[in-house]
Amino acid sequence: MMEQPIPGKPVRGSQTGQPIMALFDLLGRSWAMGIIWHLDKGASTFRKIQEYCENISPTTLNKRLKELSGAFLIERTMEGYTLTPQGKELFALLEPLGLWAKEWAKNYEK
């Protein structure tokens, strides 16, 4: 069972838990980035996130939401789950990377 990735503690790819590696460990988990991407559009309920994530099990979604909350990237409000200010900042950094990845993917279309 994987534990919550925390900077300074061993994570996948780094025994010293470098902050970037802890972040990549968290974001590399199934549906973590998809949840962040979805919540950039606004607050969403558990059910709506589950629909967006297609075939995610309730157990996995619950786990991912707890991890992202524990990492201060999302929070639960009266409207549902939403990105925190730090989560919005992370999305602003990821969005250009997503655009870059689309260009990079064109290399494989040849």
N, CA, C and O atoms as a Tinker XYZ file with bonds, in Angstrom:
   440  protein
     1  N      0.838000   -1.187000    0.000000    73     2
     2  CA     0.000000    0.000000    0.000000    64     1     3
     3  C      0.884000    1.251000    0.000000    63     2     4     5
     4  O      1.734000    1.417000    0.874000    81     3
     5  N      0.677000    2.120000   -0.978000    73     3     6
     6  CA     1.491000    3.328000   -1.075000    64     5     7
     7  C      1.005000    4.365000   -0.068000    63     6     8     9
     8  O     -0.195000    4.575000    0.113000    81     7
     9  N      1.970000    5.002000    0.578000    73     7    10
    10  CA     1.638000    6.058000    1.524000    64     9    11
    11  C      1.586000    7.396000    0.814000    63    10    12    13
    12  O      2.055000    7.542000   -0.315000    81    11
    13  N      1.007000    8.368000    1.499000    73    11    14
    14  CA     0.959000    9.744000    0.995000    64    13    15
    15  C      2.387000   10.220000    0.740000    63    14    16    17
    16  O      3.214000   10.177000    1.651000    81    15
    17  N      2.701000   10.678000   -0.490000    73    15    18
    18  CA     4.042000   11.198000   -0.735000    64    17    19
    19  C      4.233000   12.532000   -0.013000    63    18    20    21
    20  O      3.444000   13.463000   -0.176000    81    19
    21  N      5.287000   12.601000    0.780000    73    19    22
    22  CA     5.577000   13.806000    1.557000    64    21    23
    23  C      7.031000   14.199000    1.311000    63    22    24    25
    24  O      7.930000   13.368000    1.443000    81    23
    25  N      7.266000   15.466000    0.954000    73    23    26
    26  CA     8.656000   15.906000    0.771000    64    25    27
    27  C      9.479000   15.613000    2.035000    63    26    28    29
    28  O      9.021000   15.822000    3.158000    81    27
    29  N     10.703000   15.125000    1.816000    73    27    30
    30  CA    11.592000   14.807000    2.927000    64    29    31
    31  C     11.503000   13.365000    3.388000    63    30    32    33
    32  O     12.325000   12.920000    4.189000    81    31
    33  N     10.508000   12.622000    2.890000    73    31    34
    34  CA    10.358000   11.198000    3.212000    64    33    35
    35  C     10.570000   10.409000    1.923000    63    34    36    37
    36  O     10.280000   10.922000    0.842000    81    35
    37  N     11.064000    9.182000    2.008000    73    35    38
    38  CA    11.262000    8.400000    0.783000    64    37    39
    39  C      9.979000    8.291000   -0.048000    63    38    40    41
    40  O      8.899000    8.036000    0.485000    81    39
    41  N     10.120000    8.488000   -1.357000    73    39    42
    42  CA     9.023000    8.374000   -2.317000    64    41    43
    43  C      9.534000    7.599000   -3.514000    63    42    44    45
    44  O     10.728000    7.315000   -3.611000    81    43
    45  N      8.629000    7.252000   -4.434000    73    43    46
    46  CA     9.077000    6.567000   -5.648000    64    45    47
    47  C     10.099000    7.445000   -6.351000    63    46    48    49
    48  O      9.825000    8.606000   -6.654000    81    47
    49  N     11.270000    6.892000   -6.609000    73    47    50
    50  CA    12.297000    7.606000   -7.362000    64    49    51
    51  C     13.242000    8.448000   -6.531000    63    50    52    53
    52  O     14.181000    9.024000   -7.082000    81    51
    53  N     13.030000    8.544000   -5.211000    73    51    54
    54  CA    13.914000    9.365000   -4.379000    64    53    55
    55  C     13.868000    8.899000   -2.928000    63    54    56    57
    56  O     12.843000    9.014000   -2.255000    81    55
    57  N     14.986000    8.376000   -2.464000    73    55    58
    58  CA    15.057000    7.949000   -1.067000    64    57    59
    59  C     15.071000    9.140000   -0.114000    63    58    60    61
    60  O     14.686000    9.018000    1.049000    81    59
    61  N     15.521000   10.298000   -0.615000    73    59    62
    62  CA    15.580000   11.484000    0.239000    64    61    63
    63  C     14.285000   12.287000    0.192000    63    62    64    65
    64  O     14.097000   13.214000    0.980000    81    63
    65  N     13.401000   11.937000   -0.722000    73    63    66
    66  CA    12.115000   12.626000   -0.806000    64    65    67
    67  C     12.229000   14.060000   -1.272000    63    66    68    69
    68  O     11.606000   14.962000   -0.712000    81    67
    69  N     13.034000   14.262000   -2.306000    73    67    70
    70  CA    13.133000   15.610000   -2.871000    64    69    71
    71  C     11.728000   16.111000   -3.201000    63    70    72    73
    72  O     10.914000   15.342000   -3.710000    81    71
    73  N     11.422000   17.385000   -2.922000    73    71    74
    74  CA    10.065000   17.894000   -3.143000    64    73    75
    75  C      9.521000   17.623000   -4.551000    63    74    76    77
    76  O      8.355000   17.254000   -4.691000    81    75
    77  N     10.334000   17.798000   -5.585000    73    75    78
    78  CA     9.851000   17.563000   -6.951000    64    77    79
    79  C      9.481000   16.095000   -7.147000    63    78    80    81
    80  O      8.518000   15.781000   -7.846000    81    79
    81  N     10.250000   15.198000   -6.525000    73    79    82
    82  CA     9.968000   13.770000   -6.665000    64    81    83
    83  C      8.707000   13.383000   -5.883000    63    82    84    85
    84  O      7.938000   12.532000   -6.330000    81    83
    85  N      8.496000   14.001000   -4.726000    73    83    86
    86  CA     7.267000   13.744000   -3.968000    64    85    87
    87  C      6.061000   14.213000   -4.786000    63    86    88    89
    88  O      5.033000   13.536000   -4.827000    81    87
    89  N      6.189000   15.366000   -5.432000    73    87    90
    90  CA     5.106000   15.878000   -6.270000    64    89    91
    91  C      4.854000   14.950000   -7.450000    63    90    92    93
    92  O      3.705000   14.624000   -7.748000    81    91
    93  N      5.925000   14.519000   -8.128000    73    91    94
    94  CA     5.756000   13.614000   -9.269000    64    93    95
    95  C      5.157000   12.278000   -8.831000    63    94    96    97
    96  O      4.365000   11.686000   -9.564000    81    95
    97  N      5.528000   11.801000   -7.646000    73    95    98
    98  CA     4.948000   10.563000   -7.126000    64    97    99
    99  C      3.437000   10.751000   -6.962000    63    98   100   101
   100  O      2.654000    9.900000   -7.383000    81    99
   101  N      3.036000   11.854000   -6.357000    73    99   102
   102  CA     1.613000   12.128000   -6.154000    64   101   103
   103  C      0.880000   12.274000   -7.485000    63   102   104   105
   104  O     -0.161000   11.651000   -7.694000    81   103
   105  N      1.418000   13.091000   -8.379000    73   103   106
   106  CA     0.747000   13.351000   -9.654000    64   105   107
   107  C      0.744000   12.145000  -10.575000    63   106   108   109
   108  O     -0.098000   12.049000  -11.468000    81   107
   109  N      1.677000   11.223000  -10.368000    73   107   110
   110  CA     1.769000   10.024000  -11.195000    64   109   111
   111  C      0.787000    8.934000  -10.804000    63   110   112   113
   112  O      0.668000    7.923000  -11.496000    81   111
   113  N      0.099000    9.129000   -9.721000    73   111   114
   114  CA    -0.879000    8.128000   -9.285000    64   113   115
   115  C     -2.137000    8.214000  -10.143000    63   114   116   117
   116  O     -2.504000    9.282000  -10.632000    81   115
   117  N     -2.786000    7.071000  -10.312000    73   115   118
   118  CA    -3.936000    7.014000  -11.217000    64   117   119
   119  C     -4.972000    8.080000  -10.877000    63   118   120   121
   120  O     -5.423000    8.200000   -9.737000    81   119
   121  N     -5.328000    8.837000  -11.884000    73   119   122
   122  CA    -6.363000    9.866000  -11.872000    64   121   123
   123  C     -6.037000   11.119000  -11.083000    63   122   124   125
   124  O     -6.869000   12.026000  -11.040000    81   123
   125  N     -4.869000   11.223000  -10.452000    73   123   126
   126  CA    -4.552000   12.434000   -9.678000    64   125   127
   127  C     -4.571000   13.667000  -10.583000    63   126   128   129
   128  O     -5.193000   14.675000  -10.248000    81   127
   129  N     -3.895000   13.588000  -11.721000    73   127   130
   130  CA    -3.862000   14.735000  -12.629000    64   129   131
   131  C     -5.234000   14.973000  -13.250000    63   130   132   133
   132  O     -5.627000   16.120000  -13.460000    81   131
   133  N     -5.955000   13.917000  -13.540000    73   131   134
   134  CA    -7.296000   14.071000  -14.103000    64   133   135
   135  C     -8.226000   14.800000  -13.147000    63   134   136   137
   136  O     -9.045000   15.613000  -13.575000    81   135
   137  N     -8.108000   14.519000  -11.871000    73   135   138
   138  CA    -8.929000   15.197000  -10.866000    64   137   139
   139  C     -8.573000   16.677000  -10.818000    63   138   140   141
   140  O     -9.456000   17.534000  -10.785000    81   139
   141  N     -7.288000   16.972000  -10.816000    73   139   142
   142  CA    -6.840000   18.377000  -10.802000    64   141   143
   143  C     -7.336000   19.086000  -12.050000    63   142   144   145
   144  O     -7.837000   20.208000  -11.971000    81   143
   145  N     -7.199000   18.438000  -13.201000    73   143   146
   146  CA    -7.640000   19.025000  -14.479000    64   145   147
   147  C     -9.135000   19.314000  -14.439000    63   146   148   149
   148  O     -9.577000   20.378000  -14.871000    81   147
   149  N     -9.909000   18.370000  -13.921000    73   147   150
   150  CA   -11.361000   18.525000  -13.836000    64   149   151
   151  C    -11.734000   19.668000  -12.887000    63   150   152   153
   152  O    -12.609000   20.474000  -13.203000    81   151
   153  N    -11.079000   19.740000  -11.735000    73   151   154
   154  CA   -11.434000   20.751000  -10.740000    64   153   155
   155  C    -11.016000   22.156000  -11.165000    63   154   156   157
   156  O    -11.465000   23.137000  -10.571000    81   155
   157  N    -10.169000   22.267000  -12.177000    73   155   158
   158  CA    -9.833000   23.605000  -12.669000    64   157   159
   159  C    -11.075000   24.283000  -13.253000    63   158   160   161
   160  O    -11.135000   25.510000  -13.327000    81   159
   161  N    -12.045000   23.501000  -13.659000    73   159   162
   162  CA   -13.276000   24.056000  -14.237000    64   161   163
   163  C    -14.245000   24.528000  -13.156000    63   162   164   165
   164  O    -15.260000   25.153000  -13.465000    81   163
   165  N    -13.941000   24.236000  -11.889000    73   163   166
   166  CA   -14.789000   24.658000  -10.778000    64   165   167
   167  C    -15.069000   23.515000   -9.824000    63   166   168   169
   168  O    -14.652000   22.379000  -10.051000    81   167
   169  N    -15.777000   23.829000   -8.759000    73   167   170
   170  CA   -16.099000   22.842000   -7.729000    64   169   171
   171  C    -16.900000   21.684000   -8.331000    63   170   172   173
   172  O    -17.662000   21.863000   -9.281000    81   171
   173  N    -16.710000   20.504000   -7.759000    73   171   174
   174  CA   -17.377000   19.314000   -8.281000    64   173   175
   175  C    -17.652000   18.335000   -7.146000    63   174   176   177
   176  O    -16.870000   18.226000   -6.202000    81   175
   177  N    -18.755000   17.637000   -7.247000    73   175   178
   178  CA   -19.104000   16.631000   -6.249000    64   177   179
   179  C    -18.340000   15.332000   -6.518000    63   178   180   181
   180  O    -17.769000   15.137000   -7.591000    81   179
   181  N    -18.347000   14.461000   -5.526000    73   179   182
   182  CA   -17.718000   13.141000   -5.659000    64   181   183
   183  C    -18.264000   12.430000   -6.893000    63   182   184   185
   184  O    -17.504000   11.882000   -7.691000    81   183
   185  N    -19.586000   12.444000   -7.041000    73   183   186
   186  CA   -20.229000   11.742000   -8.161000    64   185   187
   187  C    -19.804000   12.319000   -9.512000    63   186   188   189
   188  O    -19.544000   11.566000  -10.450000    81   187
   189  N    -19.732000   13.648000   -9.617000    73   187   190
   190  CA   -19.328000   14.278000  -10.882000    64   189   191
   191  C    -17.870000   13.956000  -11.209000    63   190   192   193
   192  O    -17.518000   13.725000  -12.366000    81   191
   193  N    -17.035000   13.945000  -10.180000    73   191   194
   194  CA   -15.625000   13.583000  -10.416000    64   193   195
   195  C    -15.549000   12.134000  -10.879000    63   194   196   197
   196  O    -14.788000   11.807000  -11.790000    81   195
   197  N    -16.334000   11.273000  -10.254000    73   195   198
   198  CA   -16.347000    9.858000  -10.635000    64   197   199
   199  C    -16.801000    9.693000  -12.083000    63   198   200   201
   200  O    -16.228000    8.885000  -12.814000    81   199
   201  N    -17.799000   10.429000  -12.504000    73   199   202
   202  CA   -18.255000   10.383000  -13.899000    64   201   203
   203  C    -17.157000   10.860000  -14.841000    63   202   204   205
   204  O    -16.929000   10.255000  -15.888000    81   203
   205  N    -16.478000   11.943000  -14.473000    73   203   206
   206  CA   -15.400000   12.489000  -15.298000    64   205   207
   207  C    -14.270000   11.473000  -15.450000    63   206   208   209
   208  O    -13.687000   11.330000  -16.525000    81   207
   209  N    -13.974000   10.778000  -14.369000    73   207   210
   210  CA   -12.868000    9.811000  -14.369000    64   209   211
   211  C    -13.277000    8.436000  -14.890000    63   210   212   213
   212  O    -12.561000    7.456000  -14.682000    81   211
   213  N    -14.415000    8.358000  -15.562000    73   211   214
   214  CA   -14.901000    7.162000  -16.245000    64   213   215
   215  C    -15.002000    5.929000  -15.368000    63   214   216   217
   216  O    -16.038000    5.705000  -14.742000    81   215
   217  N    -13.966000    5.136000  -15.308000    73   215   218
   218  CA   -14.079000    3.839000  -14.634000    64   217   219
   219  C    -13.346000    3.793000  -13.294000    63   218   220   221
   220  O    -12.963000    2.709000  -12.853000    81   219
   221  N    -13.143000    4.914000  -12.644000    73   219   222
   222  CA   -12.449000    4.922000  -11.359000    64   221   223
   223  C    -13.363000    4.316000  -10.290000    63   222   224   225
   224  O    -14.556000    4.615000  -10.237000    81   223
   225  N    -12.798000    3.480000   -9.461000    73   223   226
   226  CA   -13.595000    2.887000   -8.383000    64   225   227
   227  C    -13.788000    3.923000   -7.276000    63   226   228   229
   228  O    -12.949000    4.807000   -7.106000    81   227
   229  N    -14.879000    3.821000   -6.526000    73   227   230
   230  CA   -15.084000    4.751000   -5.420000    64   229   231
   231  C    -13.932000    4.713000   -4.411000    63   230   232   233
   232  O    -13.568000    5.742000   -3.841000    81   231
   233  N    -13.364000    3.534000   -4.195000    73   231   234
   234  CA   -12.248000    3.391000   -3.255000    64   233   235
   235  C    -11.030000    4.178000   -3.735000    63   234   236   237
   236  O    -10.406000    4.903000   -2.960000    81   235
   237  N    -10.697000    4.030000   -5.017000    73   235   238
   238  CA    -9.547000    4.748000   -5.569000    64   237   239
   239  C     -9.797000    6.245000   -5.569000    63   238   240   241
   240  O     -8.908000    7.022000   -5.221000    81   239
   241  N    -10.990000    6.655000   -5.953000    73   239   242
   242  CA   -11.298000    8.083000   -5.964000    64   241   243
   243  C    -11.205000    8.658000   -4.556000    63   242   244   245
   244  O    -10.633000    9.730000   -4.356000    81   243
   245  N    -11.755000    7.962000   -3.598000    73   243   246
   246  CA   -11.682000    8.410000   -2.203000    64   245   247
   247  C    -10.232000    8.579000   -1.762000    63   246   248   249
   248  O     -9.869000    9.577000   -1.140000    81   247
   249  N     -9.412000    7.586000   -2.097000    73   247   250
   250  CA    -7.991000    7.622000   -1.734000    64   249   251
   251  C     -7.299000    8.812000   -2.385000    63   250   252   253
   252  O     -6.548000    9.536000   -1.732000    81   251
   253  N     -7.556000    9.012000   -3.678000    73   251   254
   254  CA    -6.922000   10.113000   -4.409000    64   253   255
   255  C     -7.344000   11.463000   -3.836000    63   254   256   257
   256  O     -6.518000   12.362000   -3.678000    81   255
   257  N     -8.641000   11.603000   -3.524000    73   255   258
   258  CA    -9.127000   12.858000   -2.947000    64   257   259
   259  C     -8.461000   13.129000   -1.595000    63   258   260   261
   260  O     -8.109000   14.268000   -1.291000    81   259
   261  N     -8.291000   12.086000   -0.792000    73   259   262
   262  CA    -7.615000   12.246000    0.508000    64   261   263
   263  C     -6.157000   12.649000    0.311000    63   262   264   265
   264  O     -5.649000   13.519000    1.019000    81   263
   265  N     -5.484000   12.018000   -0.651000    73   263   266
   266  CA    -4.082000   12.361000   -0.906000    64   265   267
   267  C     -3.940000   13.793000   -1.397000    63   266   268   269
   268  O     -3.070000   14.529000   -0.929000    81   267
   269  N     -4.790000   14.193000   -2.337000    73   267   270
   270  CA    -4.706000   15.555000   -2.874000    64   269   271
   271  C     -5.089000   16.588000   -1.819000    63   270   272   273
   272  O     -4.539000   17.689000   -1.795000    81   271
   273  N     -6.024000   16.236000   -0.953000    73   271   274
   274  CA    -6.369000   17.125000    0.168000    64   273   275
   275  C     -5.206000   17.206000    1.148000    63   274   276   277
   276  O     -4.854000   18.287000    1.619000    81   275
   277  N     -4.617000   16.061000    1.449000    73   275   278
   278  CA    -3.471000   16.011000    2.364000    64   277   279
   279  C     -2.268000   16.760000    1.837000    63   278   280   281
   280  O     -1.407000   17.186000    2.606000    81   279
   281  N     -2.208000   16.924000    0.517000    73   279   282
   282  CA    -1.109000   17.657000   -0.125000    64   281   283
   283  C     -1.464000   19.141000   -0.300000    63   282   284   285
   284  O     -0.710000   19.897000   -0.912000    81   283
   285  N     -2.615000   19.547000    0.241000    73   283   286
   286  CA    -3.058000   20.955000    0.204000    64   285   287
   287  C     -3.360000   21.448000   -1.205000    63   286   288   289
   288  O     -3.254000   22.643000   -1.482000    81   287
   289  N     -3.735000   20.534000   -2.098000    73   287   290
   290  CA    -4.034000   20.906000   -3.485000    64   289   291
   291  C     -5.531000   21.029000   -3.742000    63   290   292   293
   292  O     -5.955000   21.789000   -4.613000    81   291
   293  N     -6.330000   20.283000   -2.982000    73   291   294
   294  CA    -7.788000   20.396000   -3.102000    64   293   295
   295  C     -8.381000   20.486000   -1.704000    63   294   296   297
   296  O     -7.738000   20.150000   -0.709000    81   295
   297  N     -9.623000   20.949000   -1.657000    73   295   298
   298  CA   -10.345000   20.988000   -0.383000    64   297   299
   299  C    -11.816000   20.747000   -0.655000    63   298   300   301
   300  O    -12.299000   20.914000   -1.775000    81   299
   301  N    -12.513000   20.353000    0.392000    73   299   302
   302  CA   -13.948000   20.116000    0.267000    64   301   303
   303  C    -14.674000   21.347000    0.786000    63   302   304   305
   304  O    -14.389000   21.836000    1.880000    81   303
   305  N    -15.610000   21.840000   -0.005000    73   303   306
   306  CA   -16.399000   23.010000    0.360000    64   305   307
   307  C    -17.872000   22.639000    0.298000    63   306   308   309
   308  O    -18.210000   21.486000    0.030000    81   307
   309  N    -18.746000   23.597000    0.543000    73   307   310
   310  CA   -20.187000   23.354000    0.461000    64   309   311
   311  C    -20.602000   22.986000   -0.963000    63   310   312   313
   312  O    -21.584000   22.268000   -1.156000    81   311
   313  N    -19.854000   23.478000   -1.971000    73   311   314
   314  CA   -20.175000   23.199000   -3.374000    64   313   315
   315  C    -19.588000   21.878000   -3.857000    63   314   316   317
   316  O    -19.960000   21.386000   -4.922000    81   315
   317  N    -18.680000   21.306000   -3.087000    73   315   318
   318  CA   -17.998000   20.078000   -3.482000    64   317   319
   319  C    -16.493000   20.253000   -3.352000    63   318   320   321
   320  O    -16.019000   21.123000   -2.622000    81   319
   321  N    -15.762000   19.432000   -4.054000    73   319   322
   322  CA   -14.302000   19.532000   -4.025000    64   321   323
   323  C    -13.863000   20.660000   -4.950000    63   322   324   325
   324  O    -14.461000   20.887000   -6.002000    81   323
   325  N    -12.825000   21.351000   -4.549000    73   323   326
   326  CA   -12.311000   22.464000   -5.343000    64   325   327
   327  C    -10.800000   22.569000   -5.159000    63   326   328   329
   328  O    -10.252000   22.081000   -4.171000    81   327
   329  N    -10.138000   23.203000   -6.108000    73   327   330
   330  CA    -8.705000   23.438000   -5.979000    64   329   331
   331  C     -8.455000   24.509000   -4.921000    63   330   332   333
   332  O     -9.201000   25.484000   -4.827000    81   331
   333  N     -7.419000   24.325000   -4.138000    73   331   334
   334  CA    -6.972000   25.365000   -3.212000    64   333   335
   335  C     -6.191000   26.399000   -4.022000    63   334   336   337
   336  O     -5.911000   26.159000   -5.196000    81   335
   337  N     -5.833000   27.530000   -3.439000    73   335   338
   338  CA    -4.976000   28.474000   -4.178000    64   337   339
   339  C     -3.688000   27.800000   -4.675000    63   338   340   341
   340  O     -3.245000   28.061000   -5.794000    81   339
   341  N     -3.092000   26.939000   -3.851000    73   339   342
   342  CA    -1.875000   26.231000   -4.278000    64   341   343
   343  C     -2.188000   25.240000   -5.400000    63   342   344   345
   344  O     -1.368000   25.042000   -6.296000    81   343
   345  N     -3.356000   24.624000   -5.356000    73   343   346
   346  CA    -3.777000   23.724000   -6.422000    64   345   347
   347  C     -3.976000   24.467000   -7.733000    63   346   348   349
   348  O     -3.620000   23.958000   -8.796000    81   347
   349  N     -4.541000   25.665000   -7.667000    73   347   350
   350  CA    -4.721000   26.491000   -8.865000    64   349   351
   351  C     -3.372000   26.910000   -9.431000    63   350   352   353
   352  O     -3.185000   26.958000  -10.647000    81   351
   353  N     -2.438000   27.212000   -8.544000    73   351   354
   354  CA    -1.085000   27.581000   -8.980000    64   353   355
   355  C     -0.424000   26.396000   -9.687000    63   354   356   357
   356  O      0.218000   26.567000  -10.723000    81   355
   357  N     -0.583000   25.205000   -9.128000    73   355   358
   358  CA    -0.032000   24.001000   -9.754000    64   357   359
   359  C     -0.652000   23.788000  -11.125000    63   358   360   361
   360  O      0.061000   23.495000  -12.085000    81   359
   361  N     -1.982000   23.930000  -11.233000    73   359   362
   362  CA    -2.630000   23.744000  -12.528000    64   361   363
   363  C     -2.072000   24.733000  -13.551000    63   362   364   365
   364  O     -1.847000   24.367000  -14.705000    81   363
   365  N     -1.849000   25.978000  -13.140000    73   363   366
   366  CA    -1.302000   26.995000  -14.050000    64   365   367
   367  C      0.078000   26.590000  -14.560000    63   366   368   369
   368  O      0.463000   26.965000  -15.667000    81   367
   369  N      0.816000   25.837000  -13.769000    73   367   370
   370  CA     2.123000   25.338000  -14.208000    64   369   371
   371  C      1.987000   24.100000  -15.093000    63   370   372   373
   372  O      2.776000   23.905000  -16.018000    81   371
   373  N      0.990000   23.268000  -14.808000    73   371   374
   374  CA     0.790000   22.029000  -15.572000    64   373   375
   375  C      0.178000   22.280000  -16.945000    63   374   376   377
   376  O      0.487000   21.566000  -17.900000    81   375
   377  N     -0.679000   23.277000  -17.053000    73   375   378
   378  CA    -1.384000   23.524000  -18.313000    64   377   379
   379  C     -0.418000   23.718000  -19.488000    63   378   380   381
   380  O     -0.619000   23.096000  -20.531000    81   379
   381  N      0.626000   24.559000  -19.364000    73   379   382
   382  CA     1.572000   24.679000  -20.486000    64   381   383
   383  C      2.311000   23.362000  -20.763000    63   382   384   385
   384  O      2.656000   23.074000  -21.910000    81   383
   385  N      2.550000   22.576000  -19.730000    73   383   386
   386  CA     3.194000   21.278000  -19.912000    64   385   387
   387  C      2.279000   20.359000  -20.725000    63   386   388   389
   388  O      2.751000   19.585000  -21.557000    81   387
   389  N      0.967000   20.448000  -20.479000    73   387   390
   390  CA     0.000000   19.674000  -21.252000    64   389   391
   391  C      0.014000   20.072000  -22.720000    63   390   392   393
   392  O     -0.063000   19.216000  -23.601000    81   391
   393  N      0.113000   21.364000  -22.980000    73   391   394
   394  CA     0.196000   21.845000  -24.371000    64   393   395
   395  C      1.493000   21.363000  -25.021000    63   394   396   397
   396  O      1.497000   20.936000  -26.176000    81   395
   397  N      2.582000   21.435000  -24.276000    73   395   398
   398  CA     3.870000   20.947000  -24.785000    64   397   399
   399  C      3.771000   19.458000  -25.113000    63   398   400   401
   400  O      4.273000   19.013000  -26.145000    81   399
   401  N      3.123000   18.689000  -24.232000    73   399   402
   402  CA     3.005000   17.247000  -24.433000    64   401   403
   403  C      2.221000   16.922000  -25.708000    63   402   404   405
   404  O      2.528000   15.945000  -26.390000    81   403
   405  N      1.212000   17.735000  -26.031000    73   403   406
   406  CA     0.463000   17.512000  -27.273000    64   405   407
   407  C      1.361000   17.687000  -28.489000    63   406   408   409
   408  O      1.260000   16.927000  -29.452000    81   407
   409  N      2.227000   18.670000  -28.451000    73   407   410
   410  CA     3.183000   18.866000  -29.550000    64   409   411
   411  C      4.176000   17.711000  -29.598000    63   410   412   413
   412  O      4.492000   17.206000  -30.675000    81   411
   413  N      4.658000   17.301000  -28.456000    73   411   414
   414  CA     5.601000   16.197000  -28.347000    64   413   415
   415  C      4.984000   14.915000  -28.901000    63   414   416   417
   416  O      5.666000   14.129000  -29.559000    81   415
   417  N      3.691000   14.703000  -28.635000    73   415   418
   418  CA     3.002000   13.489000  -29.085000    64   417   419
   419  C      2.967000   13.390000  -30.608000    63   418   420   421
   420  O      2.859000   12.291000  -31.153000    81   419
   421  N      3.054000   14.509000  -31.287000    73   419   422
   422  CA     3.035000   14.494000  -32.748000    64   421   423
   423  C      4.219000   13.714000  -33.333000    63   422   424   425
   424  O      4.155000   13.238000  -34.466000    81   423
   425  N      5.283000   13.589000  -32.561000    73   423   426
   426  CA     6.437000   12.789000  -33.004000    64   425   427
   427  C      6.038000   11.342000  -33.242000    63   426   428   429
   428  O      6.658000   10.652000  -34.052000    81   427
   429  N      5.025000   10.884000  -32.554000    73   427   430
   430  CA     4.612000    9.482000  -32.621000    64   429   431
   431  C      3.522000    9.251000  -33.674000    63   430   432   433
   432  O      3.095000    8.116000  -33.889000    81   431
   433  N      3.078000   10.316000  -34.321000    73   431   434
   434  CA     2.035000   10.182000  -35.319000    64   433   435
   435  C      2.606000    9.897000  -36.699000    63   434   436   437
   436  O      1.858000    9.645000  -37.645000    81   435
   437  N      3.900000    9.936000  -36.815000    73   435   438
   438  CA     4.543000    9.744000  -38.127000    64   437   439
   439  C      4.520000    8.307000  -38.563000    63   438   440
   440  O      5.019000    7.981000  -39.640000    81   439
